Amino acid sequence: MNLYEKYRLGLPLADFVAKYANDAQKQRWKGVHEHVSLTSAQKALLGSFSRSMNVLCLAGAWCGDCINQCPIFEHFAAHAPALAVRYLDRDEHADVQRELQINGGNRVPVLVFLSEDGKEVARYGERTLAKYRQMMREQAGPSCPTGIVVSGDPLLQQVTQDWLSEFERAQWLLRLSPRLRQIHGD
């Protein structure tokens, strides 16, 4: 499947939410967006991204994981002009849903990072490590060690950093790509 063609069908987040979310969901999307904040170091990192990066996000307007994570990507794009994020509805694009299954299941959000000319760079989704650590503490209890947890660090900040690390990884992969360095002469 050519995911770059699917990326071109994607919508900006505001259009995606307007088209697919009901009023209650729209309020939840807005609320999360208002609570996301980036540190000055995170903003500086995003501002340093120079290689064009297209990001396809398979999502569902009804999905709590999407509501709690996708607004983060919009904050990234606001500070990184090289980023262009587009959203596809999971149910409307069942072929993409099948292509992007995780562990044999339909999951969202799932991101596909693409180069400026549509080559796939990376995939990541549907929850970050910080979220899975929280779920393990809640569902499996203290008998399951889940890694280092920073005291007092809210989950949204941890998830934001987890996602930023994935965006950064894809950006550096693009920036250091011999193929793209030859094209751009850098």
N, C-alpha and C positions, 0 to 999 in steps of 0.2 A: 504494500500500500504506500502511495506517495503522500506522506503526512504534510508535506509542504503545500500541496494542493488543498488539503483540508484546512491548514492554517489560514490560507487565503479566504476561506469561507467563514472564518471565525469573526466574532464580534468584539468590539471594545467592551469592557466590563459594564459600563453604564447601560449600553444597549442590550447586553445579555440579560442583566437583571430586569430591565424594563420589559423585555419580551417574555421572560420565563418565570419571574417571581410573582407571587401574590403580594398583597399589601403588607401582610405580617412579615413575610420573608424579606421584603424590601427594607423594612425597618431594622431587621436583624443585620442585614448586609451593611446598612448605613451605620448602625451602632458599632459593629466591629471595626469598620473603616475609621471611625472617630477615635477608637481606642489604640490603634496601631501608632507606635511612635518609633522613630529611628534615632539612634545616637548620632552625634556629629561624626564619629569615626565611621559608622555605617554609611552615612550620607557621602562622606568623602570617598569611601571605597566605591560606591555606586557611581559617583561622579567621575571616577577614573576609568570606567569602562569605555573603551574606544571602538571596539569591534562591534558592528551591527549584530544583534542577536534577536531572532524571532522566537517567541515562546508560545507554543500552543498549549492551552489548558483545557482539558476535558473536564467538565463540571456539571453539576446539577444545582439549579437555583434553590431547590428544596433541601439540599444536603447540608447538614450541620458542619461537617468537616470542610466543605467548600466555603460556607459562610464564615467560618472561623479562620480560614487561611488565605483565600483568594484576595481579600482586600490588602493583604501584605504585599502582594505582587504589584498592586497599583502604586503603593508607596515607593517601591523599588523603581518602577518606571518613571515616576515623577522626578527622581533624582539621577536617573541614568538615561539620557536621551538616546543611547544606543539600543535600549530595550524596546521591543514592541510585543506586547502580550495580547493574544486574541483567545476568545473563549468559544467552545463548542458545547452544545447541550448533549449530554451523554445519551439520552433516550432518542433524540432526533437523529443522532449519528451513531446508530448501533454498530455499523461497520468499524468505526474508530474505537468504540467501546470494546469490541472483540479484539482488536489489534493491541489495545493497551491494557488488557487484563493483567492483574497482579495475583500471583498465587492461584491462578485458575478462576479468579472471580472478577466481577465488574466493580471497580473501585474508582472513586473520585475524591479529590482532584488528582489528576495525573498530568504532569507537564512533560512536554517534549521540547527540548532546546534545539533550535535549528540555526544554521549559518545563514548569512545574508543571501546565499544562492540556494538555500533549501536543503542542504545536507544535514542529516540528523547528527547531533552532537552528543546528546544525553537524554535520558528519561529519568523522572523521579516522581514519586507519589506514594501513597495517598495520605499518609501521616508521617510526621517527622519523628526522629528518635526521642525528642523531649516529650511528645504526646504519647508515644508508646511506653516510655518510662512511667508517666503518670498513670496510664491505664494498667500497667503491671502492678503498681503500688495499690491501686484501687481494687483490682480484680483478683490478684494473686497474693496480695499481702506482703508483709515484711520478710517472709522467707525467700523471696525472689529478689536478689540484689539487682539493681538496674543501672549501675554506673554512678558517676558523681552527680549530685544534685546541688546546685548553688542555693544556699539558704536565702529565702526572701526574694528569689528571682521569679517573677510571675511567668506562668506558662506561655502567655502570648509573647513575651520578650524572648523566651527560649526558642519557641517555634519560629519566630521571625529570624533569629540568628541561624537556626538550622536551615531555613530556606535560603537565606542570604549566602550561606556556605555553598549551597548547590548552584545558585546563580553565579557566584564567583568562580567556582570550578569550571563551569561551562564557558564563562568569559575568558578565563586563562587558557583553556583548551583552544578556543577560537583564536586568541591573540598569538599563541605560540605555534599554531598550525603552519607547517611548512608550505602547504598549498596556499593558504590565505596570505602568508607573509610574502610569498612570491607575487601574488596578485597585487598586493598593496605596497610592495617595495619596502617593507619594514622588517 
